[in-house]
Amino acid sequence: MHRILSDQLPHHVGETVTVAGWVHRRRILSSVAFVVVRDRAGLLQVVCREPEPPGEEQVVEVTGRVVANAAAPGGAELVDPVFTLLGPAEPPPVELFRPELKASLPALLDHAAVTLRHPARRQVFAASAAAVGAFRAALDRQGFTEVFTPKIVGTATESGANVFRLDYFGGPAYLAQSPQFYKQTMVGVFERVYEVGPVFRAEPHDTSRHLATYTSLDAELGFVRDHRDVMAVLTEVVRAMVAAVRPFGYRVDLPVDVPVLHFRDALRLAGAPEDEPDLAPEHERALGEWAAREHGSDFVYVEGYPMRKRPFYTHPQPDEPRWSNSFDLLFRGVELVTGGQRLHRYADYLAALAERGMDAGPLRTYLEAFRHGMPPHGGFAIGLERFVARVTGAANVRETTLFPRDLHRLAP
Amino acid sequence: MHRILSDQLPHHVGETVTVAGWVHRRRILSSVAFVVVRDRAGLLQVVCREPEPPGEEQVVEVTGRVVANAAAPGGAELVDPVFTLLGPAEPPPVELFRPELKASLPALLDHAAVTLRHPARRQVFAASAAAVGAFRAALDRQGFTEVFTPKIVGTATESGANVFRLDYFGGPAYLAQSPQFYKQTMVGVFERVYEVGPVFRAEPHDTSRHLATYTSLDAELGFVRDHRDVMAVLTEVVRAMVAAVRPFGYRVDLPVDVPVLHFRDALRLAGAPEDEPDLAPEHERALGEWAAREHGSDFVYVEGYPMRKRPFYTHPQPDEPRWSNSFDLLFRGVELVTGGQRLHRYADYLAALAERGMDAGPLRTYLEAFRHGMPPHGGFAIGLERFVARVTGAANVRETTLFPRDLHRLAP
């Protein structure tokens, strides 16, 4: 069979062609039936005289003649069809032909194998794939190298909290909460690296924005002056991701100059007490509104978070070391990216760990990178599903994860 | 600082420039010293009169004048340098300036943070990254969509053996041995999908080609006639990967027509008894030698493996159902890829599971895809580290994994 895709139909008017896909909708009228076929490129209409053409979700091959019809999707349709059944189907648990899927979130997720076929659902994950492609392409253009680092680790990455423990050939091991240590180590090798991969958080919180595992888009780069160089790379990466989702109908406002607030000023702008150690969700929302209103921007950087709220590898702000050279990037009022400059001198690591009462012993192999020479460096991590949730307006990050995992969900 | 990379030096003869990197080698002679600086683009030579220039692995910024020198790497070198120390370093545990790293495999892996900086080590992983990029690009060109599927699963993927068990919020869960079920499910959504991600195997074997976790390059596509359509896509993908590693000096022979042997004939060619259920390593080696000798090919397909050695979702060979529509692709005498056509009818799945005495219950959400219509489909999985090991001639797959994990190794 030489099959053409649905979006090619208008180029074949007058010819006999073969298409294949799922029956998206079947409508039987008194003297004619309409069968809408869904393939990876879209939808096409088949007009037939058979009294009983294949029903919804049957997988069919259809050979027929293409005729122009301004009322059909794409301006052409198939007539005088011959159907071949490739894959039989029982009726789906939800009606996929409706413009909007009528299903509760649990039903949507329980029946993901079927509900993901809905064009609106598929669109979300097509945009997601395009965004990841743009992340990589933007970094490839800037001399980054892709790396793959272990997801099973011997010591909890940053803290002992919220870590999944597993049985590793009879001994304990953990699932990596982030590739942080490894991407820093790899700056010593390639200077600029990125990784796209799963991270694991044993989140005991049942919220609309936390999952037990998600896709982290990580980057790290050496030879920076400070975190502002990291932010410049991040802005270009996000610009590429925003451009990539545009063809799917998602519009995001990212001006040439993304506003940057120091944490101190962010607290004031959000109306928070000046001794708050972190931004609460309502503060982030207020800052998002401010950025949209004052700068026409869906994004706003907050830099300089207090050192005591950031991990031990965080570089302090040189002129005022209670602040840090770290930042968050808020997207429509929600934290999307965390990043910053890291310490790079071995002695600074030993001092930072001692100050926090942390044992350097389990970090020995990580610290070896700094012991033997590392440049000033920094990086960031973007939560993919959170990015796509904000882009598509999904209320819950579970809607932008193919098969989400949380406190209560381990299937499908 | 506006820094240039080492490979740009020859374009700046006569100018004063700034470079930055690690001191790769320092040689102090009686009246002059040579400092070779390593950056992400390569090596460059600095000639200086200082009695004590920075030592090996110190991270430096160097400003100096570029002069032509045919004896220097790239044909130019830096003179009258001013060094700025960016990152102090203790002497490295191995001498990175030697053309070949003198270190045992355990030392190489224990000190990965430093040994990966060696140009020969770095080269391996740069080629690996290029190969992955080529995998994706080849599939993107053919209408595939990238997916991210869960690595924590509620039921062991294909069998209960060699699976890592973890504590999931107080209950049991497992690390996914492959994205098999999910990539098949996603054929129902996008028709053609791929995933690059970690897979986990609790391999009790301590061999040179098994790891507890590795990077799997997975693809799956719908609307195939049989496994030969899958092989055609795979051949194009491997062709792209082979082309991508070429600029790194790795040469691989992949003719236009890759030889294909039926399992039955492969046994005979390898001199194995005709009732053998699988190919042993020595048989694979013999087939690799045959392919090189007779076809000038580093690759050979073996198709038609006995059904009883393949997983339950395998599609039988229609004319002789004790054989399967599955295949392996051997690369230089070692299995690199496993793939094949899968069952696609719900009734066939129920029958296959019953025949093997397997319970369909735990597979309910996976089987839902087939229950509601799936096209004939198939796919394959390439082991990235194994591919790179064969390409680079590494004896052990641990040499082509940044931070390997095995029965005995959980660090760094």
Boltz contact constraints between the chains, C-beta under 6 A:
constraints:
  - contact:
      token1: [A, 20]
      token2: [B, 223]
      max_distance: 6.0
  - contact:
      token1: [A, 22]
      token2: [B, 373]
      max_distance: 6.0
  - contact:
      token1: [A, 40]
      token2: [B, 190]
      max_distance: 6.0
  - contact:
      token1: [A, 40]
      token2: [B, 191]
      max_distance: 6.0
  - contact:
      token1: [A, 57]
      token2: [B, 372]
      max_distance: 6.0
  - contact:
      token1: [A, 57]
      token2: [B, 373]
      max_distance: 6.0
  - contact:
      token1: [A, 58]
      token2: [B, 373]
      max_distance: 6.0
  - contact:
      token1: [A, 59]
      token2: [B, 373]
      max_distance: 6.0
  - contact:
      token1: [A, 59]
      token2: [B, 375]
      max_distance: 6.0
  - contact:
      token1: [A, 86]
      token2: [B, 375]
      max_distance: 6.0
  - contact:
      token1: [A, 87]
      token2: [B, 344]
      max_distance: 6.0
  - contact:
      token1: [A, 87]
      token2: [B, 373]
      max_distance: 6.0
  - contact:
      token1: [A, 87]
      token2: [B, 374]
      max_distance: 6.0
  - contact:
      token1: [A, 87]
      token2: [B, 375]
      max_distance: 6.0
  - contact:
      token1: [A, 89]
      token2: [B, 372]
      max_distance: 6.0
  - contact:
      token1: [A, 89]
      token2: [B, 373]
      max_distance: 6.0
  - contact:
      token1: [A, 90]
      token2: [B, 371]
      max_distance: 6.0
  - contact:
      token1: [A, 92]
      token2: [B, 372]
      max_distance: 6.0
  - contact:
      token1: [A, 113]
      token2: [B, 185]
      max_distance: 6.0
  - contact:
      token1: [A, 113]
      token2: [B, 368]
      max_distance: 6.0
  - contact:
      token1: [A, 113]
      token2: [B, 369]
      max_distance: 6.0
  - contact:
      token1: [A, 114]
      token2: [B, 372]
      max_distance: 6.0
  - contact:
      token1: [A, 116]
      token2: [B, 189]
      max_distance: 6.0
  - contact:
      token1: [A, 117]
      token2: [B, 188]
      max_distance: 6.0
  - contact:
      token1: [A, 117]
      token2: [B, 189]
      max_distance: 6.0
  - contact:
      token1: [A, 122]
      token2: [B, 189]
      max_distance: 6.0
  - contact:
      token1: [A, 129]
      token2: [B, 145]
      max_distance: 6.0
  - contact:
      token1: [A, 129]
      token2: [B, 146]
      max_distance: 6.0
  - contact:
      token1: [A, 145]
      token2: [B, 129]
      max_distance: 6.0
  - contact:
      token1: [A, 146]
      token2: [B, 129]
      max_distance: 6.0
  - contact:
      token1: [A, 148]
      token2: [B, 215]
      max_distance: 6.0
  - contact:
      token1: [A, 150]
      token2: [B, 403]
      max_distance: 6.0
  - contact:
      token1: [A, 150]
      token2: [B, 405]
      max_distance: 6.0
  - contact:
      token1: [A, 151]
      token2: [B, 198]
      max_distance: 6.0
  - contact:
      token1: [A, 152]
      token2: [B, 213]
      max_distance: 6.0
  - contact:
      token1: [A, 152]
      token2: [B, 405]
      max_distance: 6.0
  - contact:
      token1: [A, 154]
      token2: [B, 410]
      max_distance: 6.0
  - contact:
      token1: [A, 154]
      token2: [B, 411]
      max_distance: 6.0
  - contact:
      token1: [A, 164]
      token2: [B, 166]
      max_distance: 6.0
  - contact:
      token1: [A, 165]
      token2: [B, 167]
      max_distance: 6.0
  - contact:
      token1: [A, 166]
      token2: [B, 164]
      max_distance: 6.0
  - contact:
      token1: [A, 166]
      token2: [B, 166]
      max_distance: 6.0
  - contact:
      token1: [A, 167]
      token2: [B, 165]
      max_distance: 6.0
  - contact:
      token1: [A, 169]
      token2: [B, 407]
      max_distance: 6.0
  - contact:
      token1: [A, 173]
      token2: [B, 410]
      max_distance: 6.0
  - contact:
      token1: [A, 185]
      token2: [B, 113]
      max_distance: 6.0
  - contact:
      token1: [A, 188]
      token2: [B, 117]
      max_distance: 6.0
  - contact:
      token1: [A, 189]
      token2: [B, 116]
      max_distance: 6.0
  - contact:
      token1: [A, 189]
      token2: [B, 117]
      max_distance: 6.0
  - contact:
      token1: [A, 189]
      token2: [B, 122]
      max_distance: 6.0
  - contact:
      token1: [A, 190]
      token2: [B, 40]
      max_distance: 6.0
  - contact:
      token1: [A, 191]
      token2: [B, 40]
      max_distance: 6.0
  - contact:
      token1: [A, 198]
      token2: [B, 151]
      max_distance: 6.0
  - contact:
      token1: [A, 213]
      token2: [B, 152]
      max_distance: 6.0
  - contact:
      token1: [A, 215]
      token2: [B, 148]
      max_distance: 6.0
  - contact:
      token1: [A, 223]
      token2: [B, 20]
      max_distance: 6.0
  - contact:
      token1: [A, 344]
      token2: [B, 87]
      max_distance: 6.0
  - contact:
      token1: [A, 365]
      token2: [B, 411]
      max_distance: 6.0
  - contact:
      token1: [A, 365]
      token2: [B, 412]
      max_distance: 6.0
  - contact:
      token1: [A, 368]
      token2: [B, 113]
      max_distance: 6.0
  - contact:
      token1: [A, 369]
      token2: [B, 113]
      max_distance: 6.0
  - contact:
      token1: [A, 371]
      token2: [B, 90]
      max_distance: 6.0
  - contact:
      token1: [A, 372]
      token2: [B, 57]
      max_distance: 6.0
  - contact:
      token1: [A, 372]
      token2: [B, 89]
      max_distance: 6.0
  - contact:
      token1: [A, 372]
      token2: [B, 92]
      max_distance: 6.0
  - contact:
      token1: [A, 372]
      token2: [B, 114]
      max_distance: 6.0
  - contact:
      token1: [A, 373]
      token2: [B, 22]
      max_distance: 6.0
  - contact:
      token1: [A, 373]
      token2: [B, 57]
      max_distance: 6.0
  - contact:
      token1: [A, 373]
      token2: [B, 58]
      max_distance: 6.0
  - contact:
      token1: [A, 373]
      token2: [B, 59]
      max_distance: 6.0
  - contact:
      token1: [A, 373]
      token2: [B, 87]
      max_distance: 6.0
  - contact:
      token1: [A, 373]
      token2: [B, 89]
      max_distance: 6.0
  - contact:
      token1: [A, 374]
      token2: [B, 87]
      max_distance: 6.0
  - contact:
      token1: [A, 375]
      token2: [B, 59]
      max_distance: 6.0
  - contact:
      token1: [A, 375]
      token2: [B, 86]
      max_distance: 6.0
  - contact:
      token1: [A, 375]
      token2: [B, 87]
      max_distance: 6.0
  - contact:
      token1: [A, 403]
      token2: [B, 150]
      max_distance: 6.0
  - contact:
      token1: [A, 405]
      token2: [B, 150]
      max_distance: 6.0
  - contact:
      token1: [A, 405]
      token2: [B, 152]
      max_distance: 6.0
  - contact:
      token1: [A, 407]
      token2: [B, 169]
      max_distance: 6.0
  - contact:
      token1: [A, 410]
      token2: [B, 154]
      max_distance: 6.0
  - contact:
      token1: [A, 410]
      token2: [B, 173]
      max_distance: 6.0
  - contact:
      token1: [A, 411]
      token2: [B, 154]
      max_distance: 6.0
  - contact:
      token1: [A, 411]
      token2: [B, 365]
      max_distance: 6.0
  - contact:
      token1: [A, 412]
      token2: [B, 365]
      max_distance: 6.0
